[in-house]
């Protein structure tokens, strides 16, 4: 059995809950989850919903991902567009990045 783990790339709370749910359902997920909660300025899920005890976090048991989302924060941070997302501003709007063929 090959051990697997997850790496987080910055999260606001819902993705951490998804990672915890997936880890709980994956028998060979034996490597620690990479969690960088301390680096975020604000979250959509209050940190109190994830309590670390002895290096472990309980699996959230609520509906869906198991956590309550702060809808007010979603409204606060909502945007209508993300210009030049994942590509430099100099990239042509007609030319989208493509997946390399190996």
C-alpha positions as a Markdown table, in Angstrom:
| # | Residue | x | y | z |
|---|---|---|---|---|
| 1 | Unk | 0.0 | 0.0 | 0.0 |
| 2 | Unk | 1.5 | 3.3 | -1.1 |
| 3 | Unk | 1.2 | 6.1 | 1.5 |
| 4 | Unk | -0.4 | 9.3 | 0.2 |
| 5 | Unk | -0.9 | 12.8 | 1.6 |
| 6 | Unk | -2.3 | 16.2 | 0.6 |
| 7 | Unk | -0.7 | 19.6 | 0.1 |
| 8 | Unk | -2.7 | 22.7 | 0.7 |
| 9 | Unk | -2.0 | 25.8 | -1.4 |
| 10 | Unk | -3.7 | 28.3 | 0.7 |
| 11 | Unk | -7.2 | 27.9 | 2.0 |
| 12 | Unk | -10.1 | 29.8 | 3.6 |
| 13 | Unk | -11.6 | 26.9 | 5.5 |
| 14 | Unk | -13.9 | 24.8 | 3.1 |
| 15 | Unk | -10.9 | 23.2 | 1.4 |
| 16 | Unk | -9.4 | 22.1 | 4.7 |
| 17 | Unk | -12.7 | 20.4 | 5.6 |
| 18 | Unk | -12.7 | 18.7 | 2.2 |
| 19 | Unk | -9.1 | 17.5 | 2.8 |
| 20 | Unk | -10.1 | 16.2 | 6.2 |
| 21 | Unk | -13.1 | 14.3 | 4.8 |
| 22 | Unk | -11.0 | 12.8 | 2.0 |
| 23 | Unk | -8.3 | 11.8 | 4.4 |
| 24 | Unk | -10.8 | 10.1 | 6.6 |
| 25 | Unk | -12.1 | 8.1 | 3.7 |
| 26 | Unk | -8.7 | 7.1 | 2.2 |
| 27 | Unk | -7.2 | 4.1 | 4.1 |
| 28 | Unk | -3.6 | 4.8 | 2.8 |
| 29 | Unk | -3.7 | 8.6 | 3.6 |
| 30 | Unk | -1.0 | 8.1 | 6.3 |
| 31 | Unk | 1.1 | 11.2 | 5.6 |
| 32 | Unk | 0.2 | 14.3 | 7.5 |
| 33 | Unk | -1.9 | 16.9 | 5.7 |
| 34 | Unk | -0.1 | 20.1 | 5.0 |
| 35 | Unk | -2.1 | 22.9 | 6.7 |
| 36 | Unk | -1.1 | 26.5 | 6.6 |
| 37 | Unk | -4.0 | 28.0 | 8.5 |
| 38 | Unk | -1.7 | 30.4 | 10.5 |
| 39 | Unk | -0.8 | 32.3 | 7.3 |
| 40 | Unk | -4.3 | 33.5 | 6.3 |
| 41 | Unk | -5.7 | 36.9 | 7.4 |
| 42 | Unk | -9.3 | 35.7 | 7.4 |
| 43 | Unk | -11.3 | 32.6 | 6.8 |
| 44 | Unk | -14.8 | 31.6 | 5.7 |
| 45 | Unk | -14.9 | 28.9 | 8.3 |
| 46 | Unk | -14.2 | 29.9 | 11.9 |
| 47 | Unk | -11.1 | 28.2 | 13.2 |
| 48 | Unk | -12.9 | 26.9 | 16.3 |
| 49 | Unk | -14.5 | 24.3 | 14.0 |
| 50 | Unk | -11.0 | 22.7 | 13.5 |
| 51 | Unk | -9.5 | 21.8 | 16.9 |
| 52 | Unk | -6.1 | 20.2 | 16.8 |
| 53 | Unk | -5.6 | 17.6 | 19.6 |
| 54 | Unk | -2.4 | 15.6 | 19.8 |
| 55 | Unk | -1.6 | 16.5 | 16.2 |
| 56 | Unk | -5.0 | 15.3 | 14.9 |
| 57 | Unk | -8.3 | 17.0 | 13.9 |
| 58 | Unk | -11.7 | 15.5 | 14.3 |
| 59 | Unk | -13.6 | 14.8 | 11.1 |
| 60 | Unk | -16.4 | 17.5 | 10.8 |
| 61 | Unk | -19.7 | 15.7 | 11.1 |
| 62 | Unk | -22.2 | 18.3 | 9.9 |
| 63 | Unk | -24.0 | 18.2 | 6.5 |
| 64 | Unk | -21.9 | 18.6 | 3.3 |
| 65 | Unk | -18.3 | 19.3 | 4.2 |
| 66 | Unk | -19.3 | 19.2 | 7.9 |
| 67 | Unk | -18.7 | 22.9 | 8.7 |
| 68 | Unk | -20.7 | 26.1 | 8.9 |
| 69 | Unk | -19.6 | 28.7 | 6.3 |
| 70 | Unk | -19.7 | 32.4 | 7.2 |
| 71 | Unk | -21.9 | 33.8 | 4.5 |
| 72 | Unk | -21.2 | 37.4 | 5.5 |
| 73 | Unk | -17.5 | 36.8 | 4.6 |
| 74 | Unk | -18.4 | 35.3 | 1.2 |
| 75 | Unk | -20.4 | 38.5 | 0.5 |
| 76 | Unk | -17.6 | 40.7 | 1.8 |
| 77 | Unk | -15.0 | 39.1 | -0.4 |
| 78 | Unk | -17.1 | 38.4 | -3.5 |
| 79 | Unk | -15.7 | 39.6 | -6.8 |
| 80 | Unk | -17.3 | 39.8 | -10.3 |
| 81 | Unk | -14.2 | 39.0 | -12.2 |
| 82 | Unk | -10.5 | 38.0 | -11.7 |
| 83 | Unk | -8.5 | 39.7 | -14.4 |
| 84 | Unk | -5.5 | 37.8 | -15.7 |
| 85 | Unk | -6.0 | 35.0 | -13.3 |
| 86 | Unk | -3.2 | 32.4 | -13.6 |
| 87 | Unk | -1.5 | 34.2 | -16.4 |
| 88 | Unk | 0.5 | 37.4 | -16.7 |
| 89 | Unk | -1.2 | 40.6 | -17.8 |
| 90 | Unk | 0.9 | 40.6 | -21.0 |
| 91 | Unk | -0.8 | 37.4 | -22.2 |
| 92 | Unk | -3.3 | 37.9 | -25.0 |
| 93 | Unk | -6.9 | 37.5 | -23.9 |
| 94 | Unk | -7.5 | 35.2 | -26.9 |
| 95 | Unk | -4.6 | 32.9 | -26.0 |
| 96 | Unk | -5.4 | 30.8 | -23.1 |
| 97 | Unk | -2.8 | 28.6 | -21.4 |
| 98 | Unk | -2.8 | 25.1 | -22.6 |
| 99 | Unk | -1.8 | 21.8 | -21.0 |
| 100 | Unk | 1.5 | 20.5 | -22.3 |
| 101 | Unk | 1.5 | 17.2 | -24.1 |
| 102 | Unk | 4.2 | 14.9 | -22.7 |
